[in-house]
Amino acid sequence: MPDVVLVTGDALHPDQVLAIAERRAEVRLGPGVAARIAPARAVVEQAVREGRVVYGITTGFGALANTRIDPALADEAQVALLRSHASGVGPPLPDELVRAMLLLRARTLAQGHSGVRLEIVERLIELLRRDLLPVVPAQGSVGASGDLAPFAHLTLPLIGEGRLRHESRERPAAEVLAEHELAPLTLHAKEGLSLLNGTEGMLAMGVLGLARARRLADAADLACALSIEALLGSTRPFEARIHHLRPHPGQGESAASLRRFLAGSAIGSSHRDDFGHAVQDAYSLRCAPQVHGAARDVLSFGDGVLRVELGAVVDNPIVFPDTGEVVSGGNFHGQPLAFVLDFATVAVTELSSISERRTDRILDPERSDGLPPFLATRPGLNSGYMITQYVAAALVAENRVLCHPASVESIPTSGSQEDHVSMGWGAGRKLGEVLDNAARVIAVEILCACAGIEYRRPLAPAPGTGAALEAVRRRVPPLADDRPPAPDIEAVAEMVDDGSLVRAALEATGGVP
């Protein structure tokens, strides 16, 4: 990931967004932005001088689009718009998401089709640079005219209102700006509307969510490899020649990962040519590349949509400096992103669903090929990992409920002027919950599979799975007598979510971490 990200108005790469959001990389205003946005600003100012009827500049907003505003009140209308739309509710968004939203909003405005002044873009970047993060409630967007309520809270601090969080402390924005010697900005015509209109909230959820989902897909492959060793499963279903005959990209990628993680396994070699051992493994083992791979392909589709959005103009109305026109359109509608967020939710849920089935097989003495019941050291007296499967089952059930698509749940707004909305913001929030749940489900499988592998000693696991086992054991000791497994689940889920467990396995196999 880059150490410095330039905001030029050109398309950003997902890694640049992640660098700012997750690693707090340095952000700078790129060269040429002032010249890029000045022509559109001149068009807006001319429209005000001429008293032209232009949506959002000399008219009201939404259903009030036909209400004329005196051009002399155009600036006042922008401030009123920001205040009135700051109606979000619920808990605040996480810092990573707020950083991504600030970056993406600055990039859109720097494109030169919004008609804002350079000062607006500079202030968004300055908030990022100093990590002065607006407090944005998590609920309140229908994902159509942009993420209006969230962006109102995101941008109120530009005019010295709302709240900012700095070094984990929330305070009134005016107070924080004064401490940093930043004067509140005065908004002019169209600037308030341009700060609100757009899909960058959903886009930020998509970029961060799909990055997490890809890490989960990698962890699901590793978890499956660990389970195969714990259950004395076969590696034959992962042979490349099988997957060449059904060449879905994700399927081939998952099969290759399983081969890499299981290469050199003494456990696997112990029964590879023993055809009486098991004619066929269960689907949750044998069909993992097909299931994991299908999830990967959904994420790849989503990546394509996100890359388009990362270079798109999503404001309204759009300023065309070459013709002097200000045209009202619908690029703020979130349907492309709503679909992606819903599809990703389904894909991640399936990763958790098949993982839970492997966990259940490891814990069931009738199907685990000799492992002790529930991996208990003293079955009966101890319950071992029995209840961790209950937890995984509960989380998978939650995920299945959350798979209901938000993108088909349009509810008209603004007096039915906005009579079809995407609900993409809700889709993004659901994806976040499913990602949290899935990380814990996969963590449960990894805990159980690691314990199962240890019962196969003196047979050794593969270098890749062995490295993963060692990494787990540095955080979680083996289960002897019963203890609360909740802290162990959370510890491994953290390693799943941040990618560190997969990196340890890849490094041991000579792969690229």
NULO-832248 format. One record per atom (N, C-alpha, C): residue in one letter; x, y, z. Coordinates in pm, whole numbers, plus 50000, padded with zeros to 5 digits. Atoms other than C-alpha are relative to their C-alpha. Layout:
N
AXYZ
...
This chain:
513
M500834988150000
M500005000050000
M500875012550000
P499194987950009
P501215035449931
P500125007050134
D499804991949879
D502625057950203
D499415013949984
V500564986750029
V501335089550033
V498934998449893
V501095000250098
V498045094249848
V499735014249955
L500284987050057
L497555123749615
L498555000649954
V501364997650049
V494045137249558
V500115009549883
T499894992050122
T494025149549199
T498685001549927
G501265000750075
G490455142649091
G499944987949910
D499985012350078
D491575112148896
D499544988350086
A500475011849929
A490405077248990
A501024995650105
L499155006049897
L491765062249310
L499984984949987
H499945014749994
H492855026149352
H499504995850139
P500445004449867
P491245005849635
P501114999950104
D498905000249903
D494665001949796
D500305013950055
Q499804986549950
Q494955039749820
Q498975003550107
V501054997649900
V491645041450004
V500314992550129
L499665007949882
L492715013550238
L501195006050075
A498834994049936
A496045030750302
A499605011850089
I500464988549921
I494265062150422
I499124995350115
A501005003949901
A491435044550606
A500594991650112
E499525009849901
E493335016650782
E501385003450056
R498624997749957
R496945028650799
R500335014650022
R499814985649983
R496485066450811
R501225004849921
A498944995050088
A498855071750519
A499835015049980
E500044985550021
E499705107650434
E499165003149876
V500814995750113
V497245125450204
V500375014349964
R499644986650048
R498075155649990
R499105003849883
L500694994950118
L496305177449739
L500974999949883
G499125001450115
G497745169649399
G500115012849919
P499824988150084
P499035194849148
P498875001149897
G500974997850106
G496595210448906
G498554999750042
V501405000849958
V493455206549118
V499325013749991
A500594986650005
A492895244249143
A499545003449858
A500374997050140
A492935247848765
A498904990649952
R501005009850046
R490775216948726
R498605003850046
I501354997349949
I487895228948943
I499545014449975
A500384985950018
A487965266348865
A498965002249890
P501004997450104
P486015264648535
P498574996750043
A501345003649955
A483055246748694
A499495010150103
R500424990049903
R483025271648980
R499555012849930
A500384988050075
A482885300048729
A498624998549939
V501335002450057
V479825284148566
V498925002050106
V500974998549891
V478015282548901
V499825014750035
E500094985949963
E478835318448987
E499285008149893
Q500684993150109
Q477645330048645
Q498504997150005
A501435003549991
A474355311348688
A499325008050110
V500574992149891
V473795329549019
V499855014649957
R500054986050043
R474615363448869
R498855002349902
E501044998550102
E472215357548580
E498614996550051
G501295003749946
G469475344748809
G499354988549927
R500545011450072
R469075313148602
R499364990150096
V500645010449920
V466785285648729
V500854987349987
V499125011749999
V469255258248821
V499764992450129
Y500325008049882
Y468405229649056
Y501125000850103
G499065000249889
G470065232649394
G500845012750012
I499254987449995
I471545266749313
I499035011650020
T501044989749983
T468515289149266
T498634993750020
T501265006649966
T465855263349360
T500174992750132
G499945008749884
G464955242349661
G500514986349961
F499395013250016
F465945206149699
F498944989150008
G500935011249998
G464215172849640
G498665003949946
A501354996650044
A460455177549619
A499795015149988
L500104985550010
L461075215049653
L500805005449881
A499184996050115
A462965215949323
A499335011049918
N500694989750078
N460275238049168
N499795012950078
T500114987849919
T460495263749448
T501205008949973
R498944990850038
R462495293549331
R500615006750124
I499294993149894
I465125308649564
I500635012649942
D499354987650041
D466265344749536
D501504997549991
P498545002250011
P469845342949402
P500805006350113
A499284993649889
A470835366349685
A500034991150124
L500065009149886
L469915338249927
L500664986649970
A499425012950041
A471845310849743
A500994994650102
D499035004549901
D474625309950002
D499314995250127
E500735003749879
E472215309050296
E499324986549984
A500695012850024
A470335280050136
A500934988150017
Q499055011249989
Q473485258750131
Q500254996450146
V499815002749858
V474025262450505
V498754993550058
A501255005949952
A470365255250575
A499884985449956
L500055013750052
L470635224050359
L500854990750086
L499105008349920
L473585210650556
L499384997350138
R500585001749867
R471855216750888
R498784990849998
S501255007650003
S468505202050789
S500214985349972
H499765013950037
H470015170250651
H500794992250105
A499245006849895
A472075162550962
A499034993650099
S501065006449923
S469345139451091
S500304985350026
G499645013949977
G471255106851127
G499864996050146
V500165005349865
V470765084751431
V500884987650015
G499285012449975
G472435055151594
G501445002350042
P498614998949957
P476015047751698
P500875006249893
P499124993850100
P478905065951529
P500704989749913
L499245008550091
L480665051051229
L501424998450051
P498595001849961
P484135036251286
P500925009749927
D499074990250055
D487115058551220
D500444996449858
E499525004050132
E488275038150920
E499015004049891
L501024996750099
L484995043750739
L499895015149981
V500064985450011
V484945081050816
V501185005249920
R498844995650079
R488465085150680
R499784997349851
A500255003350141
A487495067250359
A498995009449938
M501024991050053
M484415089150318
M500585013949974
L499374987050021
L486445121150361
L500874999949874
L499135001050116
L488975109550104
L499204999549871
L500765002050123
L486405098649848
L499195012449964
R500744987750028
R484335130349885
R500945010749944
A499034990450051
A487445151649834
A500364996749855
R499645003850136
R488345131849522
R498905003749901
T501114996650090
T484885136449370
T499965014949972
L500084985550019
L484865173849429
L501185005449919
A498814995750075
A488375176649281
A499924996749852
Q500105003750142
Q487185162248950
Q499695011749909
G500294988350082
G485945195748831
G498635000049938
H501375000050050
H482265188248773
H498995003450108
S500914996949889
S480825199549107
S499785014850020
G500194985649989
G481345237049100
G500335005750137
V499614994849868
V482895240849446
V501335007349988
R498724993149994
R485805262749544
R501094990550050
L498865008049957
L489285248949610
L500024998550152
E499955000349854
E488885257249980
E499244988150058
I500805011249950
I486275229950022
I500824987249995
V499175012050013
V488585202749892
V501165000550096
E498864998549909
E491495216350093
E499604996850143
R500395002249861
R489515215350417
R499724985250027
L500215014449982
L488415179250367
L501334992750017
I498685006349991
I492035169550313
I500695003850130
E499394995749875
E493135190050613
E499444992350119
L500585008249894
L490695171450838
L500654986150002
L499345013150009
L492185138850713
L501435000850049
R498584998849966
R495735150950752
R500215000950151
R499884998249855
R495165160551116
R499224989350078
D500845010449940
D492875130551182
D498945006150091
L501164994049934
L490045153351291
L498774994049933
L501015008350066
L487195129451222
L498595004050043
P501384996949967
P483565140551204
P499304988050063
V500815010449937
V481175120851423
V498764998149914
V501075002750097
V478765104451178
V499134988650051
P500895010849959
P475725084751300
P499854989649890
A499975011250094
A475415050651137
A498724998049923
Q501295002950064
Q471745051751038
Q499385012649944
G500754988750053
G469655073950817
G500105002449851
S499884998150145
S470605069750450
S499204989549926
V500695009550089
V468425054150180
V500804997449873
G499085003350110
G471295054649930
G499515003749863
A500474996050133
A469695073949647
A500535013849964
S499474986650031
S470265111749644
S501365001850063
G498795000549922
G473625102849778
G499684995550141
D500185003649860
D474155093250139
D499825013050079
L500234986249958
L472545125650249
L500245002450148
A499854997649856
A472245123150626
A501424997550048
P498615001949957
P475675107350680
P500945011149952
F499094989750051
F477345133150456
F499745013650063
A500244987549928
A475615161750635
A500795000350130
H499205000749877
H477185150250961
H501495000449969
L498585000350038
L480495144250780
L500535014049972
T499514987250050
T480655179650644
T499565012150083
L500344988849911
L478975201250913
L501235006350065
P498824993849938
P482385205751081
P500735009949910
L499354990350088
L483565224750772
L499535014150032
I500524986749967
I481315253450882
I499995002350152
G499854998149857
G482195249151249
G498864994550083
E501125006049928
E479115228851346
E500184984950005
G499855014449984
G478555192651438
G501084996750103
R499015004749902
R481155172451631
R501174993449929
L498785006350051
L484705160651570
L500584991050106
R499295009049909
R486615131751721
R501495000849969
H498544999250015
H490335135951778
H500624993050119
E499345007949896
E492485111451970
E498974994050096
S501055007549929
S489365091952077
S499105008850086
R500834990949921
R487695122852228
R499095008049907
E500984992850080
E484495137852083
E499685013550064
R500314986649950
R483875175352113
R499315008149892
P500574991350103
P482015203551935
P501055003949897
A499044997350108
A483615209951597
A500645013850013
A499444986549990
A484035247251660
A501165000550099
E498965000449898
E486095240051970
E501274993449946
V498845007350053
V488365215051793
V500695008149890
L499414991950107
L488845237351487
L500815011750057
A499294988649939
A489815266651708
A501344995650057
E498735005149945
E492455245451885
E501034997949891
H499095002650112
H493935237151545
H500145012149908
E499894987350074
E493685273251422
E499434998749859
L500715001450127
L491255263951145
L498695007850012
A501224992049996
A488565289651076
A498884992749926
P501125006150073
P485095276650980
P499855006449862
L500204995150135
L484345279850610
L498615006049985
T501304994650040
T481525300350460
T499634993649866
L500415006750123
L479605280650200
L499395009849903
H500604992050106
H478635295949868
H499134990949913
A501005006950081
A476165285749599
A500484986249955
K499855014050037
K475945248249532
K500934992050090
E498995007449925
E478685239149779
E499394990750105
G500655008849905
G476365225350045
G499434987749931
L500575011150075
L474595203949788
L501084990549951
S498905008450047
S477895191349647
S500654992250113
L499465007449886
L479015181349995
L499114988250038
L500945010549961
L475915159450034
L499754989649893
N500475008650107
N475175144649694
N501094990649952
G499025009550050
G477025112749604
G499934986850073
T500085013849951
T477575076149673
T501264995750076
E498715003849942
E480935077649848
E499894993050135
G500195007649876
G479505064850177
G499874985249972
M500145013950041
M478355032750015
M501294994849939
L498755004150063
L481555031949813
L501064997150105
A499045002649893
A483655034850128
A499704986750068
M500385013049942
M481695005950281
M500424988649909
G499645010550095
G482304986049964
G501494997349996
V498555001850008
V486044992049946
V500524993150125
L499535006049876
L486614984050313
L499414986050019
G500665012949980
G484094955550317
G500544989249909
L499485010250091
L485384937750008
L501454996550032
A498645003449957
A488954940250135
A499954990050115
R500175009649891
R487854922950455
R499514986549946
A500565012550054
A485874897550253
A501074991849929
R498915007550066
R488934888450045
R500914993650103
R499195006149894
R490914883050364
R499284987950062
L500765011349948
L488124860750490
L500034988249904
A499945010850098
A488154840750166
A501344992850011
D498695006349981
D491884834750212
D500034991850130
A500025007149872
A491324825050576
A499124987649992
A500875011850016
A488494801450474
A500764988749932
D499175010450063
D490904782950242
D500964993950102
L499075005049900
L493424780250524
L499284991750105
A500775007649902
A490784768950772
A499624986349945
C500355012750062
C489654742150529
C501214990749995
A498795008250004
A493234730050486
A500294994150137
L499815005049865
L493584727150863
L498994989050034
S501035010049972
S490294708050883
S500254987149924
I499695012050079
I491364684250607
I501044991550072
E499005007749924
E494404674650809
E499404994350128
A500605004849876
A492424672051132
A499104987949976
L500975010650032
L489874649150961
L500594989149912
L499355009650089
L492414629050759
L499334999849864
G500644998950130
G490824641850443
G500974998349885
S499215002250121
S492024637150087
S500325013249931
T499634988350080
T493894662449877
T499704998049852
R500255002850142
R492914645849549
R498975009549937
P500984991150064
P489844668249492
P500555013649962
F499444986850027
F492184698249470
F501024999749886
E499055001050110
E494324685349182
E499635009949890
A500224989550099
A494744711948916
A499224995049880
R500675005050121
R493514689548633
R498484999750016
I501444999849976
I490074687448795
I499455014049973
H500524986250005
H489704725148811
H500235006549864
H499854995250138
H490984730748459
H498774996449917
L501195004350075
L487834712748344
L498785008650032
R501094990549966
R485604738748513
R500685013050041
P499014989549971
P487724769948485
P499435013250051
H500364987649934
H485994794948708
H501225005450072
P498764994849941
P488754818448825
P500104997950151
G499955001449855
G487834817849193
G500204985650043
Q499855014149968
Q487554780049198
Q501454995649986
G498595003550020
G491024776349054
G500895006250105
E499194993149899
E492394801649301
E499904992950134
S500165006949872
S490924783749603
S500674986349998
A499355013150009
A492094749749481
A501525001450011
A498564997749993
A495604763549432
A500435003450143
S499684996749861
S495544778049784
S500024987550087
L500055012249921
L494534744649931
L501214991149970
R498805007950034
R497314726949741
R501235006050066
R498844993449942
R499804752749864
R500064997650151
F500005001549854
F498744750750227
F500234985550044
L499905014249961
L498684712350226
L501234993149944
A498815006250061
A501904706250030
A500984995850109
G499015005149905
G504344684550223
G499434995250130
S500635004449876
S501854672550482
S500274985150026
A499815013949960
A502934640850661
A498674993650037
I501345005249969
I499364637050782
I499334995449872
G500615003750127
G498124637150424
G500664988149935
S499285011250062
S500824613650304
S499694986750068
S500215012449925
S499924588350572
S498854991649946
H501145007650051
H496734578450394
H499675003249854
R500304995650137
R497024592850043
R499674988349908
D500215011550089
D497224558649874
D499184988950066
D500835009849931
D494964540950122
D498565002049953
F501314997750060
F491844538049907
F498874994150085
G501025004649909
G490034519950184
G499725010050111
H500144990249893
H490434550050409
H498685007849987
A501254992850027
A487624570750253
A499875001449850
V500204999050145
V486214567849905
V499795014449960
Q500254985850027
Q484944603449916
Q499855007450132
D500224991449885
D485114631650166
D498665007149987
A501244992350000
A482064652050264
A500145012449911
Y500004988350088
Y481094681250044
Y500745011950061
S499394988249938
S482294706950298
S501515000049988
L498565001250027
L485834693750236
L500264999349851
R499705003050140
R485734680649883
R499605011449906
C500514989550088
C483734709449732
C500405014150045
A499604986849952
A485474737749916
A500455009349887
P499614990650105
P487104751949599
P498805005449922
Q501174995650075
Q483734753049425
Q499195010350078
V500774990649917
V482044770949717
V500825012650030
H499144988449972
H484924793249825
H500275007849871
G499684993550126
G485724800249462
G498845008249946
A501164992450045
A482184810949378
A499895013150079
A499984987749919
A482394835649668
A501065009649949
R498924991550053
R485704848549531
R499565006849869
D500444994150127
D484114854049188
D498995011250022
V500924989249966
V481324874649343
V500795012350044
L499194988749955
L483944896149514
L500755006549884
S499324994350118
S485804900349184
S499055008749918
F501004991650067
F482614912749021
F499855013350074
G500134987949921
G482244937249307
G501185009349983
D498814991850020
D485824949249263
D499895008149871
G500144992950127
G485034958248902
G499075011950011
V500934988949980
V482064979449004
V500645011050083
L499374990149914
L484044996549278
L501045008249924
R498974992650075
R486855005749039
R499385010449907
V500714990050079
V484355022948811
V499595011750089
E500484989649909
E482905041849107
E501145008850052
L498874992449946
L486355052349227
L500505010749903
G499644989550096
G486695073548913
G498795007149944
A501254995050056
A483065083748865
A499625013750054
V500634987649956
V481245117048886
V498614996450052
V501265004249939
V478365111149128
V499255011850063
D500654988149947
D477345146949210
D498705002749922
N501204995350070
N474055163649110
N499635013850053
P499825001150144
P473575186148929
P501475000149962
I498635000950049
I476685180848720
I500315012349915
V499574988250074
V478585210648586
V500894995749883
F499195002650120
F479955208448230
F500655013149959
P499364987150026
P482505236648207
P500175003149852
D499754997450142
D483085231947834
D498805006349931
T501214994450062
T479465241147751
T499325010350090
G500634990749907
G478605261748058
G498674995150053
E501285005549955
E475705238448139
E500104994150140
V500145006849872
V474535226148477
V498794990749984
V501025009750040
V472575194148417
V499654990950116
S500475008949894
S470465175048668
S499844985949945
G500085014050042
G470845137348638
G499824990950120
G500225009749893
G470865106048852
G501234992150039
N498795007549967
N474495096148902
N500194997750150
F499925001949855
F473965098649278
F499294987450047
H500785011749959
H471765067649277
H500924988350030
G499075010149951
G473385039049467
G499734985849955
Q500365013750033
Q471895008949287
Q501194991049965
P498875009050028
P475194995649144
P500724995550126
L499315003549876
L476764996749489
L499114991650091
A500915007949916
A473664983249665
A500044985449959
F499925013950046
F473764952249446
F501304993550046
V498705005649962
V477474946949511
V500044996850148
L499975002249856
L477054950549886
L499114988350040
D500875011549972
D474144926149889
D500634987049952
F499385012250053
F475954901149667
F501154995550091
A498875003449913
A479044902849889
A499514994050132
T500565005449877
T476884896450194
T499644985349984
V500355014050028
V475584864350038
V501274991549990
A498775007650019
A479084853349938
A500704997250133
V499345001849871
V480554858950285
V499204990650089
T500835009149922
T477614841250445
T500264985549962
E499725013850041
E478344810250238
E501374995350048
L498715003849941
L481964810850352
L499834995850145
S500235003649861
S480704810150709
S499184987250011
S500885011749993
S478064783650637
S500784987149981
I499245012350025
I480454757850492
I501064997950107
S499035001049890
S482994765550765
S499364993350121
E500675005949884
E480474757051037
E499784985049982
R500195014450025
R479794723450870
R501284992150024
R498735007049974
R483484714450886
R500274999350149
T499845000249855
T483604724351252
T499174988950063
D500895010249945
D480644701951330
D500564985949975
R499445013250034
R482344672651157
R501214996850089
I498845002349913
I485554677151360
I499554996150141
L500425002149862
L483614677051686
L499154987550021
D500905011649990
D481314647551610
D500824987049998
P499165012049997
P482984614751720
P499604989649895
E500445009650100
E480934595451463
E500585003249862
R499574995850135
R482404615151170
R501415005849998
S498714993049992
S485824627251287
S501214990849986
D498915009550024
D487904595951214
D500934998950121
G499195003349881
G489024589151570
G500305011350094
L499774989049906
L489134623351729
L499094998350121
P500855001349881
P487814624852087
P498735008449987
P501254992350010
P484214636852127
P500205014650041
F499944985549976
F484154674852098
F501405004750040
L498604996849972
L487964674452135
L500245002150150
A499844998949854
A487534671352513
A501094990750048
T498945008649946
T490514657952707
T499424989250090
R500695009949916
R488144640252949
R498505000849970
P501394998650044
P484854636052763
P499024996050109
G500985002349895
G481864637552990
G500245009550115
L499644990249898
L483644655753267
L500195013749935
N499784987850076
N484744681653012
N499154999849873
S500774998750124
S482724694652716
S500875003949881
G499114996450109
G485744705652513
G499485012049922
Y500444989050087
Y484784727052216
Y498544998549957
M501385002750039
M481164714952206
M499215012849970
I500884988450011
I479554748952256
I500515010049896
T499544991050106
T481774766752005
T499254997649870
Q500805002850120
Q479804749051733
Q498625006450011
Y501264992949981
Y476604762951886
Y500155014749961
V499754985950031
V478124797551860
V500095002149850
A499874998950146
A479104792051497
A498644998649934
A501335002050058
A475614779151420
A499135012350019
A500784987949974
A474024809651583
A500415011449908
L499514989250086
L476234833451385
L499634997649854
V500415003150138
V475534815451057
V498515002949982
A501434997250009
A471804817751129
A499765015149989
E500114985450011
E472174855251185
E500385004649860
N499554995950132
N474094858450860
N498944997049894
R501015003650100
R471364840450666
R498845009850003
V501064990049990
V468754864750797
V500465013149936
L499474987550054
L471004894050704
L500224999649850
C499855001050145
C471264880850348
C498795005349924
H501134994250073
H467824894350267
H500465013049935
P499404988550069
P468704920550003
P499345013250037
A500484986549979
A468364956650105
A499675006849867
S500114993150130
S468594966249737
S498654998349933
V501345001350056
V465014954749668
V498955006350091
E500914994849899
E463494973649962
E499825015149986
S500194985750020
S462885007949807
S498775005250075
I501104992749937
I460725031750012
I500075014349950
P499944986450057
P459825064549835
P500235010650106
T499694988949910
T461065096849994
T499735013349930
S500134986350052
S460755134649949
S498715001949920
G501284998150067
G457065134949865
G499884992449871
S499975008850118
S457665107049610
S500675006449879
Q499104995250106
Q459915129549403
Q501144989949983
E498955010250000
E462565104149497
E499304986650027
D500945011149983
D460285074449437
D500614986249983
H499305012949998
H462905047049399
H501395002350054
V498694998249936
V465895044749629
V500694986450013
S499235012550009
S468675018949649
S500134992650132
M499755005749867
M468945012850025
M501414993950010
G498635005350000
G472645006649955
G500735002250131
W499354997749871
W473695022050285
W499654988750096
G500405011249916
G471684995650467
G500674987149958
A499295011950047
A473234968850248
A501434999850051
G498634999249950
G476674981050352
G500094997350148
R500015002649856
R475794980650719
R499814985050028
K500205014349983
K474524944850688
K501274992349967
L498755006850036
L477724934450513
L500995000750114
G499074998949887
G479734947750806
G499684990250111
E500385009649896
E477744926551053
E500344985849958
V499735013550048
V478104895550837
V501494997250000
L498545001849995
L481864900850808
L500474997250142
D499655002549860
D482154902951186
D499644985750041
N500455013549964
N480134871051228
N500844989349933
A499275010250076
A481974852050957
A501424998350051
A498645001049946
A485394860251103
A500004991150124
R500085008149878
R484284844251430
R499664985549968
V500325013950040
V482784813751258
V501254992949950
I498785005950053
I486024807551070
I501034998250113
A499105001549886
A487964813451393
A499674987550080
V500415012249929
V485944785651561
V500524987749925
E499485011450077
E486844761851278
E501504998650018
I498555000649987
I490514770851305
I500404994850137
L499715005149865
L490524765251682
L499834984950007
C500295014349992
C488934731151645
C500954992049911
A499115007250090
A491054720951346
A501424999250057
C498665000349939
C494274730551526
C500074989450109
A500025010249895
A493294709051823
A499954986149938
G500085012950067
G492394680651587
G501334995649943
I498685003250055
I495784682351415
I500944995350111
E499125003949890
E497524680151751
E499704985750049
Y500335013949964
Y495674647451818
Y500564990149897
R499435008950102
R497274633251500
R501504997850018
R498575002149977
R500804634851642
R500284985250024
P498804992650045
P503434622551577
P499975004549855
L500064995150138
L502274628851220
L500005015250000
A499844985550004
A503224664251125
A499135006149891
P500744993050105
P501094689450934
P500955005349893
A499214993750106
A502254706750618
A500705012550053
P499364987649955
P504634736350648
P499035011750013
G500954989049995
G501784760450570
G499044999050115
T500945001649889
T499234746450809
T500744999550134
G499225000349877
G501964740151066
G500335014050049
A499704986249961
A502934776851060
A498755006850055
A501254994349948
A499284786451107
A499734994950141
L500205005949867
L499034762451402
L500925006750102
E499064993549908
E502134777751560
E499575014350031
A500454986249978
A500754812851510
A498805000450095
V501145000749909
V497514802951680
V500484997250142
R499545003749866
R499374787251970
R500785011250069
R499364988549936
R501304819352029
R498965009150067
R501084992149941
R497944835252111
R499074991850089
V501005008449932
V495874805952234
V500664986950039
P499405012849959
P497234776952443
P499084988349967
P500855011850024
P496004741252379
P498944998850109
L501085001949905
L492754731952547
L500284987350081
A499855011549910
A493374709352847
A498644998150067
D501324999849938
D490604710953104
D499215012049947
D500864989750056
D487644732553011
D500355013950053
R499884985949964
R488014770353011
R499075007849907
P500864992350091
P485894798152860
P500685001849864
P499364998550131
P486604796652484
P499765013549934
A500314987350065
A485194831252409
A501245008649971
P498814992050033
P488534849752445
P500854993649890
D499225006750104
D490204823352225
D499385002649862
I500684997350127
I487584828051954
I500315014149952
E499764986050039
E488044865751958
E501465002049957
A498594998550036
A491854862651947
A500274994849859
V499795005750133
V491784840051642
V499235007949895
A500774991850095
A489044860951476
A500765012549960
E499174988350030
E491364890951502
E501094996449900
M498965004550093
M494104871151324
M499424996949862
V500685002550127
V491614860851057
V499725013349930
D500474987550059
D490324896151004
D501145008749951
D498894991350044
D493694913550983
D500944993149902
G499205007250098
G495194886650757
G501304994350052
S498695004349949
S498114878550988
S500154984950001
L499895014649997
L497284841451013
L500314994649861
V499735004450137
V497204836850637
V501415003949959
R498634995850034
R500434856750602
R501024990450059
A499065009549938
A502164833150846
A500064987049920
A500025012450078
A501044803050643
A500665001749865
L499404997650132
L502054818450312
L501515001450009
E498554998549985
E505484828150438
E500684986450015
A499425013349981
A506084792050541
A500024991849873
T500055007550126
T505184779850193
T500785006849889
G499294992750104
G507284805350010
G499105008349913
G500934991950076
G504174823049889
G500195014750029
V499914985549982
V503644860549870
V499025004050109
P500904996649891
P502234872650204
P499225012949970
